[in-house]
Amino acid sequence: MTKPILTYFDFPGGRGEAARLALHVAGAEWTDDRFSGNWPEKKPSTPFGGLPTLEVPGKGVLSQSNAILSYIGREHGLLPGDSFEAARHEALMNAIEELRAEAGTTGKADEDEKRAAREAYAEGYFARWATHVSAQIKGPFVGGDAISVADLKLYVAMRSYTKGVYDYIPATILEAYPKITGLMAAVEAHPRVADWHAS
Ligand SMILES: N[C@@H](CCC(=O)N[C@@H](CS)C(=O)NCC(=O)O)C(=O)O
């Protein structure tokens, strides 16, 4: 093996898509391994029982999406060189994982309960979260003019909302947060991101 292998489920979203985008934006040589085999069989062989993983030649298998993004960011200049500023970007990535966990609690089996949970989430947790995140964005990207792995993670996570993936959460929910929609537009306009979407 001469190139890192990024393994993730075969869909263009979630924790793995941000890492795919990061490797592509970085111009790295890498293998895009889209797992479609027997997951229960493979799961125990991963470091923490989940995907994505990044296998790095001569090093080993790295797990946890934020650690993978930080590693790619440090290796390829997609995290700021200043330690504090890099940690601020990593804090934002952690906040995205917290949002995912909270959103996960709204997936009720009963439709009425789901609607109530999603509406409360949108007006409460999500609104507070998006206000905090907006304050972290210098504009257009988190750190100002340079794109980072935190921008890519935020972009992928927020795309689920603008695509209306969550029942009972309007696809317009981000319109109240121009810093976030501005960041998404800037990520989408980045030539390497456009190239990824065209390929
Ligand atoms: N904290 C981990 C969570 C990993 C995770 O739960 N990944 C999901 C896909 S996005 C997964 O592997 N789900 C299948 C499972 O947990 O069995 C990370 O950030 O990478």
The ligand as a MOL file (V3000), in Angstrom:
LIG
                    3D

  0  0  0     0  0            999 V3000
M  V30 BEGIN CTAB
M  V30 COUNTS 20 19 0 0 0
M  V30 BEGIN ATOM
M  V30 1 N -17.4960 9.2500 16.6080 0
M  V30 2 C -17.3340 8.5280 15.3830 0
M  V30 3 C -18.6940 7.9780 14.9710 0
M  V30 4 C -18.5440 6.9930 13.8330 0
M  V30 5 C -19.9000 6.4860 13.3890 0
M  V30 6 O -20.8140 6.2460 14.1910 0
M  V30 7 N -20.0080 6.2990 12.0700 0
M  V30 8 C -21.2240 5.7760 11.5230 0
M  V30 9 C -21.3910 6.2310 10.0850 0
M  V30 10 S -21.4650 7.9910 9.9350 0
M  V30 11 C -21.1730 4.2530 11.5760 0
M  V30 12 O -20.1160 3.6670 11.4260 0
M  V30 13 N -22.3290 3.6210 11.7580 0
M  V30 14 C -22.4530 2.1840 11.7960 0
M  V30 15 C -22.2980 1.6320 13.1720 0
M  V30 16 O -22.0770 2.3940 14.1430 0
M  V30 17 O -22.4060 0.4110 13.3150 0
M  V30 18 C -16.7330 9.4330 14.3000 0
M  V30 19 O -16.8420 10.6560 14.4340 0
M  V30 20 O -16.1470 8.9260 13.3360 0
M  V30 END ATOM
M  V30 BEGIN BOND
M  V30 1 1 1 2
M  V30 2 1 2 3
M  V30 3 1 2 18
M  V30 4 1 3 4
M  V30 5 1 4 5
M  V30 6 2 5 6
M  V30 7 1 5 7
M  V30 8 1 7 8
M  V30 9 1 8 9
M  V30 10 1 8 11
M  V30 11 1 9 10
M  V30 12 2 11 12
M  V30 13 1 11 13
M  V30 14 1 13 14
M  V30 15 1 14 15
M  V30 16 2 15 16
M  V30 17 1 15 17
M  V30 18 2 18 19
M  V30 19 1 18 20
M  V30 END BOND
M  V30 END CTAB
M  END
